[in-house]
Amino acid sequence: MIGQLPVVLGRVMPVYEIPEDDLIGEVLVPAMRVSDDVRIAAGFFSSQCLAQIAPGLADFLRRDSGTLQLLVSPAVEAADLDAMERGVRSPEQVIENAVERLLKDASLSEHALVHHTLDCLAYLVASGRLTVRFALMKFGMYHKKQWLMRSGADWIAVHGSGNATGRGLLVNGEQMTIDRPWRDGQTATDRVAKLLAGWDRQWNNESPHVLSVELNDGLRLAGRQRSSTQAPTMDDFWRAWHADHARGLEPPLPPGVSVAQPRLLVIPDGVEWRRGRYAHQAEAVEAFSVNGSRGILSIATGGGKTQAALIAATQEQDRHQAPMVVLVVVPSAPLVRQWAETVRRFGIEPLLPGDTSVLKRQVRIEEIKAGLATQGAYTAVIVCTQRLYSTDESFRGFIEGLPKSVLAMIIGDEVHNLGSKSFLSNQPMRFDVRLGLSATPVRQYDPEGTDALINYFGPELFEFTLKDAIRAECLTPYNYHLHEIALSEDEMAEYESLTRQLQRKGFQNADHGQDSELQAQIEHLLRRRRALLEHAEAKIPALGALLTSSGLGAVSRTLIYTSAKPPVLTNERQIDATNRMLNELGVSFHQFTHAETARRGSGKYLEAFGRGEYQVLTAMQVLDEGIDIPQTDTAYLLASSTVRREWVQRRGRILRRSEGKSIANLHDFLVVPPRLGSKEARSLLVGELTRAREFASAADNEYDSDGPRVVIGKHERML
């Protein structure tokens, strides 16, 4: 629809210098006379500007359909605040008085606008013809000077240095630019579009820099600070909001803010943790509390360590009865999402700093600070990766700067990861309560890192093993199928060479490679030696034969773990070779690695796998910790390493309980040297048998006639 703005503004100048040029008479008044929509953004606002634009405003108000919106800083004069407050508090009385004094022919008259500006302002608010919101900033002041007006489909933007005050429009030395898209070309079109988009973001609270609050809230906030010369800020608003909430007033949230700020953790109804299959959680929480709220809980996958930790946090919160921050540090982004889901079930919307921009993160942190400034109970939960915590100095500064009145709790999930130098060199010392979680808290080959973890979090207080989880029916029972794989002569020669290099570097099994001077070199050689076993070339043909023998069409709900280590004797990653083999066999599959989990929507592939749309999921490292695929009932471990933590994690992935799943099947490949004539060959076999015995010890078929003990016993006799 063509509007009237091109007609009435055909001869305006592109720039107006105040006081030399007549911005009001040539632009604002004629534009308002024909506009359907008027939006004014201002750092300073005075009702006197209504008097200046009275001829145009009176015509605008005579039409019932026009909308007039004002977005301003709270730096408003006391008289104007009082007028707005009258319009909010006593609208019926204000309208009744207006009928007698201000209205002519049922409309606000031009005369009234000029001579009774305060009463007119109160009337506009009371009648709903003027919608006012206050714009609060985190730092500094909202200082826009914009008039955005629309007639039909045409918009005009008037913007520059002049505020919406009498002096800003008439007296001060100001400059205002006029953008008319229908005449001034693409640059003006783009500029008006940007200004309108900015208005919408700020008005609807979609900007991290501006918090717009309804007039009622803004008046209450401004009223509390009338003795101050500084305009209220975001912090002031949230502090007042939480104070009202603590008194049980249930204050409304600003427009567009759909989620209330975090309140208190509450154990969800129906959670089973004091009795039944999860009764061990009560023991774990009690052990933590008795030890002065510091320590490590070793709970196997499936035992509910996330839930146990949040129950412990809830109890700490309830004892403290004052502001509290809970920081959960996890090793990966998928675990952040899983923790977030559980935290929400406990009644709090967590802050996930890794999922927001730095600016939005800072805004949310400031909101949390405001909540923590209250005297009542208030809990904020933050979930982030170890990498974010270690690299974001600003975020660490927020944690270390928490007031002493705030109870601070850290939960280290998969706590063995926090024994790394990146965390230990920046240990967060502010935390009063420290809880570590892991199915395997001991850092293999790193006793120094293990000791440092214990020094920071406290000792291991409680253990609930994978066997315990199966016995308690937290996990599904499993059968363990052990398949013998022979190393090639070339692979055996490389294994012996790497072992001799390790020995020359001083590595002996007894010292676990803890010599710090040689640790990096030793760890590199150890990784290559492990990779050699994980990549044994006979594994993939054996896997193909096993899938074929079971009937390719019957393959379903199957997980294949491949090595994440670089190959030693070839150039092809094991996951690529596996995918190629599955393609050749015609088996439908999807790859799941860190590259997939880094993309948004990666969970849809796991959901599709759970629905049976893929027969196989090929995984590389990413599924070791925390990712749940309970429908899986079969797994092939190509990457059977010497790392005990992975033994527990990988079994846990397929033992999750699921409807209709009564038993799981775990296939492992026992790497056997081509000959046992050397010390290195016997050492290799001893290591492989150690893992096999561990896996077999919890299996249902351990001592069956064709079970894993038959294979294990055969090779034990050969040593």
Secondary structure, DSSP 8 states (H G I E B T S, - for coil): ---SHHHHTTT--SEEEETTS-HIIIIIHHHHHH-SEEEEEESSB-THHHHHTHHHHHHHHHSTT-EEEEEE-S-B-HHHHHHHHHHHH-HHHHHHHHHHHTEETTEE-HHHHHH-HHHHHHHHHHHTSEEEEEEEESSS----EEEEEEETTEEEEEEES--BSHHHHHTS-EEEEEE-HHHH-HHHHHHHHHHHHHHHHHHTT--SSEEEEEHHHHHHHHHHTTT-SS---HHHHHHHHHHHHHTT------TT--S---------TT---SSGGGTHHHHHHHHHHHTTSEEEEEE-TTS-HHHHHHHHHHHHHHHH-SEEEEEEEESSHHHHHHHHHHHHHTT---B-GGGS-HHHHHHHHHHHHHHHTSSS-EEEEEEEEHHHHHH-HHHHHHHHT--TTSEEEEEETTGGGGGSHHHHTT--TT-SEEEEEES--S-TT-HHHHHHHHHHH--EEEEE-HHHHHHTTSB--EEEEEEEEE--HHHHHHHHHHHHHHHHTT--TTTTT--TTTHHHHHHHHHHHHHHHHT-TTHHHHHHHHHHHT-GGG--SEEEEE--S--SS-SS-HHHHHHHHHHHHT--EEEESHHHHTSTTTHHHHHHHHTTS-SEEEEESGGGSS---TT--EEEES---S-HHHHHHHHHHH-B--TT---EEEEEEEEE-S---SHHHHHHHHHHHHHHHHHHHT-TTTTSTTSHHHHHHHHHTT-
